[in-house]
Each structure stands twice: as structure tokens, then as C-alpha cells.
Amino acid sequence: MDRRTMMIGTAVTALLAGTARGAAGAADQGSKSLNALFDQFMKENLDLSPMTATSLGLDSGERARQKGLIDDFSLAGIRTQKALTARQLARLRQFDRTSLSGADTISLEVILYGLRTSDAANRAFDYGAPGAGVPYVLNQSTSGFLAISSLLYSDHQITDKADAEAYLARLGGFATALDQEIEVVRHDRALGVVPPDFIIARTLEGLRRLRAPSPEQSPLTQSVAQRVREQHIAADYAQPAARLVKDRVYPALDRQLALLEELRTTATHDAGVWSLPKGEEYYTASLINYTTTDRNPADIHRQGLEMIKEHTARLDQLMRRQGLAQGTVAERSKALNEDPRFLYPNTTAGKDALLADLNRRVKSVWSKLPAWFGAMPKSTVEIRRQPKERESGESQGYYTPPSLDGKRPGIYWINLRDTAELPQWFVPTLTYHESIPGHHLQGSIQQEAGLPLIRKVASFDAYIEGWALYAEQLAGEMGEYDADPMGQLGQLRSSMLRGVRMVVDSGIHAMKWSRERAISYFVDVMGDQQATAVTEVERYCIIPGQACSYMLGKLEFLAGREREREALGASFDIRKYHDKVLLPGALPLDMLRRI
């Protein structure tokens, strides 16, 4: 997860109300009127978010002027975004839905759901990111220093001097955005919203890592310098970039560092949002946002415990088949995590070998897709190492989708801070989740399916993450673990992790678990390294509710498949089922169930 993903999945306002151009050839007046309204929504949203325009590959033509701009991170900017959501919701509610049918009706319902959910949270809470789900503006995963640096490294394309000049303009805007975040943090602190002390410490690590190199050696400088050379642009952009880093960006980073050090003196160790103003309501709103259900925390907690019990029994059976019978399942998992047979060396050569193995896995599963899917992705996926300033605060991997203009591929970012956290028996499942047949396949089909733009960019975590977790199991059904029984064990253990997430997330935010209790539970059940458990738990603390979305979504995809299989019997075709659930794009779970 990064800030761009949060814009799409949490704030919703920048993307869910995108352009809906209707089915090809639709000519009825209702459809035209709806499309015109959505066109206006999209213009309004992109006007507010030049970073979103760049991330989507929509910053050319009449929007080229935005390529040198950074979003407004200020308190006024947040309030403007909230006000726009309210206005768009009011306008959409007035639309005559009786004039619509088919795909237009679905689009209307999807947009209404997103706007309604965001607006309700906007009205209820005056802290954190718009909507609910990111209570702390400064954290180790979604803060501006990470979102903007990532935008500059990977999303901001440089093909000519104008692009390079826009990069420099954004470096200047980077500093402004950091100071705007300081304004919001001070506002939130006055309301009693301060990140836990351990989140502050982790965020300080990331800031210091970005701040550490000399201005000349900063990735912010090297990124533009390298790409200008690659494009044979006859101009020096390294020196002006270094000056901006030295004179503007680093002083702004220093101000954020000073603010966090100041906050740390009074921060508590409370891990959950229950300690925040209207904390119980905030967690409920966050669960709705991420799971698109009205499930209560106690129910989610119980289901997570049941999933853990079931998975533990199945893991015990698989382990015994491999001659692993001594100790608890967690103890055996811990031994496997530390077994040198399954570890890549924590060296440059070892990390290169890991990446090569993952690329072979992707190539293998890609060749099997035609037997399992009717619609096939056209865009490619690349596996890249996470930027070092993200490594301490991120999980093992995450994905960013291709740009809509086709200039940037899908990217599976893998965390190579320590290969001991990526044992060979686990990392294949992570790869299937983040790339093929997981996020990249689903996201590419959504972008390429001829859907209205609103459906191309809509993102509901329970659907998106539920599909990727389903895809882990599907890879096994496709034969990817047939000659790899340890990989099969890794897949089942990865599935159990999502049950643990349900228990720990609800434990932290609804049952007042401490960070230490959550980490201890995680290690006791999963047998993971302490560092892995710490990263996972601290992530749940800053994105309440999101960890519950994976398993709830997967179970919906599995249940739908079984209903289809029972109804159709011998005529059931897995390719048609997958097309049925993928071609409509991301949906709230109740709409997925109806489809």
C-alpha cells in the first residue's frame, strides 16, 4: 500500500467518481446524461490531483500542465476534497436512475457506494486522510515523503526536456507538500490524534533514510540524472536537482523530523484507534471502507480464529507428509524459516538469484493462463526491488498497476532488505499474489476490458485483495505446486496469515490489544521472524481494517465458484466463471455476490 493506492482505495473521491463512458454504442439519453455527469466528475477530481493524473498516465495533452505539480496536502486541500465528494454525491443522488439499464446501472451503484461511504466518514471525522482508514498523516507507509518520492522514481515519465523540467518543478513542490503535512499533523494533534510512539519511531527511520545521502547522491537527484542520460537529453539536470534537494527538500524533511521528535515526547504506546476521538466509530467506518461489508469486529475476530484452527490442522497434515512432525505447527514453521536449505544468501548474488527464480515462476504460470481464463491480460509485469527508504516499513511485496497510457508496466515491488524473510518455500505464493494470476492479471483485465474509465480505476480492497488471495490457491490448482510440495505448504500458510490478520487487526483496534501482544500472537501462531511480525503488526496499526479484507474477499470468490459449479454441473467452465467475476471490474462484495 502507498499513498497513491490510498487515494484510489481509501479516499475514493479521486478515482471512484471517474469517467463512465457506457457500453460501446450506447445511445439512449439516460446513458449520455450519466456519462456527461461522470465526465465532469473526472475533470473535477483530476484538477485536484495532478499526482493521480500522472499515476494513471493521464498527464499529457491538455493535462500536460499538471506534470510539474504536486497535490495539495494542506488542511484546506483536504477540506476541498471532502466538499467535492459531498457535491458529487448530491448531484448523483438526483440523477434519474429509471432511465438506465445494464452496465450503466451497475456503474451508478458502484459510484454511489464509493461516494456515500467516503462522505459519511468525511462528515464523521476531522482527522487523518479523507474518508476512514488512514488516521495518521505521517506514518511509515503512506506519508507524502514516500508517495512523492515513489511518484518521481517510477510514475513520472521523462522523455524530453519538458518532462525533466516538470520533474524539477515537482522537487520544489515536494518541499511544499511536506510542510503542508506538518500543518495537518498539528491540527490533528490538537484534536488528540497522535501516532503511537513506535509508529513515530518507524517513520523517523524512513525519513532519515531518505535524508541520509548527500544531495548529489540522493535518489531524488540520481533518478532524473540517469533518465536524462538514457534519453540523450543534452542538458544538465543533476546539478539543479541537487540544489533543490539541498535547499528545499532536505530542510522540509528536517522540519518533519523535528516535528516527529516533538510528538514522540508525548505519544502513547496505545496501538489501536480505539484511543482516538470517536475511535470505535472510526474503526467501524474503516472496516466498511476496506471490507465493503457491515461485519462487526467480534464476528470478524471469531471467524479469523476459526480459519486459523482449520488451516493449522491442514498444515500439520502437509508437514507430516514431508517428514516434519516434531513440535507445534508454528515451531515447525519457524524451523523451516531458518533452514539454510530454503534461504537465499543475503548478498547481491543471492538477491539476484531470488529475482531470477521469481521471473521464472511468472513465466511458467503465464503459459498456463489460456486454460483457466477467457480474457487475457495484455500488459506486462516487472519485478523490481522496493526503494530502500520503504524497506523498513513495508511488507514483503506490493503491486502498482500499469498506467492507462501503456507507458508504464505493472510493477511487483519486492522487499529485499533481508532474504531471510523470503524463504524459498514461501516466496512463490507471494509472487502469484502480487503478479500472475493475482493483482496484475486482475488489474490488467479491469483496465483492458473495455469498461468505462470509472470501472477501470475503481478499487475495493475486499475485491482486489480477495482476488489475489484466491489467486494463490488457484496457482496450486493450475499445477504450480505439483513438483513443489514445500511451495504448497507455503500457499496454505499464506492463507492462514490472512486469518491471523483478521484476529490481530480486530484485536488491536477493537479489543485493545497492545503492540507486543499482537506481535507475540503473530509469532506464536505463524512462527515467523520477529522482524516480519513487527512490520505486519505496525502496518495494521496505521491502516485499521484493511488486514481484514483479504480473507473475506477470497471466501466470496470461492463461494461464488461453488454456487456456479453446483448450478451448472458438467457444463461448468472455470474460464467463464473467471470472466464473469473479472470483466465487470472491482465491486463491493454484495454486488459481486449478486453478479
N, C-alpha and C positions, 0 to 999 in steps of 0.2 A: 504494500500500500504506500502511495506517496500523495502529495497534495493534489496532483492532477487527478489521481484516482478518486480522492475525496471530493473534488469538485463534481466529478461525474456521478459518484455513488452516494455521497453524503449530502452535500448542499443541494444536489439535484437541479437547482434552478438554472445552472449554466448550460445544462445539456438536455434534461428530460423534456423541456419545452422547446425542442428543436424543430426544424422544418419537417412537415409531413406532406409529402407530395402525392400521396394517394397511389392506388394501383394504376398500372400503365393503362392509359386510355380512359380513365375515369372522367366523365364529363358532366355529371349531374351538378346542379348548383350547390347543393349542400356540401359536396366534396370540395368544390372550388372555394367556397367560402371558408371552410375549415382550413384548407391549405394556405389560403391567404393570411388567415389569423396566425397559423404556425410560422409562416414566413416572417411575419412581423415579430413574433416571439423570438425567433432565432436571431434576427438582426439586433434586437434589444439585448439579448444575452451575450452575443459576441462583442457588441460595443462595450460591454462591461468587462470582458475578459479576453484581452489580446493573447494571454498565455494559452487559453483554451483554443483559440483560433490557430495558434502555432502547433499545439499538440495534435490537433485534428488535421493539420495540413491545409488549413483554410486561410492562410495569411498571405495569399498572393492576390493579384488583380486589384480590385477596389479596396481590399483589406491589407495591401502591402504596407500601408502607412502604420499598421499596428505592429509590424515586425520588430520595431525598436522600442516597444512599450512593455511595461510590466503591469500586472493587475494592481488595483488599488487595495492595499492590505489594511487600510485605516479603519477606524471605527465608523467614520462616515461612509466608507465604501461598503462595509458590512451592512449598514442600515439601508443603503441604496439598493443593495441586492435583495434584502428582505422585502423592501417596499415593492420592488418589481415583481417578486413572487406573488405577493398579495394582489397586485393589479392584474397579473396574468390569470390567476385563479378566478378572480371575479369575472373577467371577460369570458373565460372558458365556460364558467357555470351558466352564463347567459346564452350560450350557443344552443340552438335548436337541434338536439340530437335526434329528433324524429326524422330529420332529413338525411340521416346517414345509414349506412349498412356495411356489412362485411368488415374489411380491413380498416375502414375509417372509424367504425365504432370501436374496434379494438384500440386504435391509436388514441382516440379520445379518452377511453377509460385509463390507458396507461399514463397519459399526461396528467389527467385529473388526479390519479393516485399519487404521483410524484409531487405535484404542486400542493395537493391537500396535506400530505404528510409533512412536507417542508414548512408550509405556512403554519400548521398547528404548532410545530416545535419552535418556529421563529417567534410566535406570539407568547409562548410559554417561558422561553429562556432568553436572557440578555447577556449570555457569556459564551465563549468558545466560538467555533466555526458556525456559520448559518445552519439551521436545522438542529439535529441532535446526533451525537455520535463522536464528536471530537471536542471535548470540553476544554482542552488546554491548547492555546495558540502556539506556545513554544513547547516542543517535545522532540523526541529522538527520531521521529519517523515522518511527520507531515509538515514540519515547520518551513518557513519561507527559505531559509538558507539551504535546505535540501531541495525543495521544489524548484527554486530558481536556478540553482547550480545544475540540477538534472536537466532542466529545460535547455540551458545553454550548451551542455555537453552533447545531448542526444537529439533533441527536438528541433532546435534552431538550425536550419539548414544554411550552409554557406556555399554559394556557387559563384558569386561575383562581389564586387566592391560594395554594392548597396547592402548586401547581406552582412558583410563584415562590419560596415558602419553601423548597421542596426544592432549587431552584437555589442559593439562598444556602447551604444546608447542604452542597451539593456543592462550593461555592467553598472552604468551610472544609476539607472533605476533600481538596481538591486539594493543599493545602499538606502534609497528612499523607502523601499518596502520593509527593510529590516527595522528602520526607525518607526514606521507605521505600526509594525507588530508590537513594538515597545509601548506605544500609546494604548493599544488594545489590552496588553497584559496589565498595565497599570489600572485601566478601567475595570478589568475582571478582578484584580486583586482587591479593589475597593468593595466589590460585591462578596468577597470571601472565597474567591476561586484562585487557588494557587496549586500548581502541580505538587505531588508528593516529593519529598526530598530526594528519593532515589531516581525519579524521573528527571529532576533538575540536574543531578549528577551525570546521568547518561547523556542528556542534551548538551551539557558543557563539554563532554568528551567529543561529540560530533563537531561542535563549533570550534573547539581548539584544533581539531584535526584539519578542518578547512583553513584555519587561520595560520597554521604552522609553517608552511613553506614560504620562502622569500617571494615577494610579488612576481619576480621574473619566473620562478619555478611553480607558481600556483597553477593548478589545473585550469583555473579560470582564464589564465593567460595562455597557457600551452594549448588549450583547445582551439582558440581562434588562430594562433600562430601556425599550428600544424595544418589545419584545414586550408588556410590561405596558401601555404606552400603546396599542398596537394592539388589545389585548383589553379596553381600557377598565376596567382593574382600578384601583380607587380606593385606591391606596396608593403610597408612595414606596419603590421598591426600588433606586434608583440610589445613594442615599447609603449604605445598609448594604452594598451590593455593593462600592462604592468603599473602604469601611473594611476589608472583608475582603481586598480586593486589596492595599491598603496595609499592613495589619498582619499578614497571614498569607501570602498568595500571593507577594508580591514578596520578602519575606525568605527564603522557601523557594527561590525562583528564584535569589536571591543565593547561597544555600548551594550550589546545584548549579553555578552559575557558578564559585564558588571551588574546588569540588572538581575541575572540569574543568581549570581553570588549574593546579591542583596536579598532575593527571595528565599534563598536557602537558609538564611539565618532564622526565619520564622516558619518555614514549611513544616508540615507534619509528616508522619510516616504512614498515614492512612492511605490505603491502596485504592479503595473504591469510590465511585461517585456518590455513594450514599452520604458522604461527608460534605458534599457541596450543597448550595441552596437548592431546595426542591430536588434533592438528589434521587429520591425514589422515583419521582415522576420523570426525571431526566433519563434514568436507566430504562424505564418503560418505553419512552419515546425512542431511545436508541435501539432497543430490540425491535420495535416496529419498523424503524428505518432499515435495519440490516436484514432482518428475517422476513419482512413483509407478512408477518403473522401477528396475532394478538396473544401469543403464548405467554404465560406468566413465568417469572423466574423459577419458582418452585417446581413447576411442571417440567421446565427445561432441565433443571438440575436432576430430577428423578430420572428423566429419560437418558441423560448422559450417564448416570450410574448404571442403568440397565445395559446401555451399549458397551460400557467398559467390562461389565461382567460377561456378556456374551462374547466379546472379542478376546478376552483373556482366556476363556475356555478353548476357543478355536486356535489361538496362538500356542497354547500348551500342546495341543494335538500336533500341530505342524512342527514344533520344535522337537517333540519326541521322535517324529519320523526322521529328523536329521541327527538323532543321537544326542539331543540336548535335553536332559531330564533332571539335572540337579539344580535345586533352588527354585525360587518363585519365578514367574514369567518375567518380572522386572529384573531380577538378578541375572537371569539368562540373557535378557536383552542387553544389560549393562556389560556382561562379559563379551557379547558379540560386538558391541560398540568399541570395545578395547582390544579386540582380537586383531593382531597385526596382519592376519591373512586378508582382512577386509578393509584395510586402511590404505589410502593413498599417502605417499610421503608428503609431509607438509613443506614441500620445496617447490621451486618454479617448475621443475620437471614433473613432479607429482601432480601439480595443478594442471599442467598441460595435458598429462595423460587422462586426468579426470574429464576435462573438457572434450578430449577426443572420444572417450567412451560414450559420453552423453550424445555427441553428434551422431555416432553410430546407432545409438538407440532410436533417435529421432528418425533417421533414415530407414531403419527397419520397420517401425510402426507405420510410417508414411506409406510404405509399399503395400500395406495390408488394408488401407482405408477403403478402397473400392468395394470390398466385400461387406463392409459394415455401414457405409454411408452412401446415400444417393448424391447429395450436394457435397462437393469437394472444395476445400479452400484453395484459392489461387495465390495468395500472398505467402511469402516465405517467413521463416522464423530464424533468428540468430540467437546464439547463446553467448552472453557476454558476462564478464566479471562485474560485480557491483562496484561502484566507486568506493574508494577506501573510507571516505568520510561517512558513508552509510553503513559500513560493515558492523560496527558495534551495536547499532540499534535495530538492525533488520534481521528477519528470519532467514532461513537458508536460501529462499528464492522468491522472486516475484516476477510478474509479467507486465509489459506495457504493449498495447495493441498497435498495429500499423497505422500510419497516417492515412487519411482518406484520399490523399492525392497520390498514394503509392510510392512516395519518395523515401519513406522510412519503413523498414520491415517490422514485424512483430519482434519483440526482444524478450528473451527469457534471461533475467538477471540472476546470477548465482553468487552466493556469498562464499568467497574463498578465504575468509580470514583465518580459518583453521580447518584443514581437511579431515581432522579427527571428528568433526561434526557432520561429515558427509561420508559415512561408511558405504562401501560398495553395495551392500545388500539393501540399502535404503535409497540411495540417490536415483536409481531408475524410476521409482514411483514419483519422486519429486519432479522429475523431468516430464513424465507423462502428464502430471497435473498442470504444470506451467506451460507446456508446449502442445504436443500432439499426443493423444486426442483430447487434451484439456483446453486450457484457456485460448491457445492460438487457433485451434480448429473452430471452437465455438465463436470466438470473436471475429474471425475472418469470415465465416459463413454469414454472421449477422451483418457485417459490412458489405458483403458481396451479393447478398440475396435479392437485390432489387427492392429492398424495403424503403419506406420513406426515411429521411435523414433522422427523424426523431427516434426511429427504431434502431437505426444503425449505431447511435451513440448512447441509448438508454442502458443503464447499468443497475441491476438489483443484485445485491450480494448473494442472497439465498439462491438465486438462479445461477449466477456466474460461478460462484464458488461451489455450489451444489453440483453443477455440471462437471467441474474439474475434479471433484472428489469421486463422482460417478465414473469419470474417465479413468481414474486409477484402477478401479475394479475392471472396467471394460478392457483395458490394456491386457489384463490377465486373461480375459475371455477371448481376446484376439490371439492368444498364444505367446505373448511376450515373456511369460514366466515358465513356459513349458520345459525349457532346459535350464531353468534358473530357480530352483526351489527356495533359495535364500531370498531371491527377489520377491517371490510370492509372500514370504514371511514379512518382508518389508512393506508390501502393499497392505496386508492386513493390519500391521502395526500402525501404518499411517492412517488407516481408517479409524483405529481405536483412538489415535491422537485427537480426532475431532470430537469424540465422546468426552475425552478429558477436557477439551476446551469448553464444552458446554458446562461441565461441572465447575471448572475453575473460574470461568467468566462470571457465572451466576453466583459462585461462592464469594468472589471479590466484591462484586457490586451490589448484591442483594443480601448476602449473609454476613458481610463484614469480615471476611477472611483477611488476614494480613498477607503482605507480600511473601513473607517467609513461610507461612502455612501453605500458600498456593504453590510455591516453589518446591517445598517438601513433598506435597501431594503429587505434583507432576513427576518428580524424580522417583518417588516410591512406586508409582503406577507404570511409568514408561521406562524407567531405567536409563534415562538419558543423562548426558553430561550435565553438570551443574550450569555451565555457561549457556547451554541450549535452553534449559528450563528458565533461566533468568531472562533471556531475551524474549521467550514466548510470553511469560507472565507479565513482564513490563509492557509488552505490546498490548495485552488485554487491558491493562490499566489505563492506557491513553485512548483506546478505541472501544469503549464499552459496548458489548452486544455483538460486535462483528464476529467474534470467535464462535458464536452460536449458529451462524448462518450456514456453515458448510454441511453439517450432517443433516439439518432439516431440509436443505435443498436436495441433497443426494437421495434421501428417503423418498422424496416426492418423485424424482425421476425413476427410481426403481419401482415404486408403487404404480406409476403410470404404465410402465413397461409390462408389469404383470397383468394389469387390467386389460391392456391391449392383447396380450398373448392369450389370456383366457377367453376373450371375446372372439378372437379370430381363429384360434386353434391352429390347424395345419397351414392356413394361409397367412399366418403372422410373418412379417418381413421386417427384420431388425433395421434395415436401411430406411424403410418407410417410417418406422417409429422415430428414428433419429431425425429424419427430415421434418416430421410433424412437430417435434419439440424444439428444433433448432431454427428452422426457417422463419418462424414468427419473431425471432429476436428475444431479448431478455424481457421477462414478465414478472410481476408479483406472483407468489406461489398459488394464490387462489385462482388467478387467471390461467396459469399453467395447468392446474388441475382441470379446469373447465375445458381447455383445448384438448 
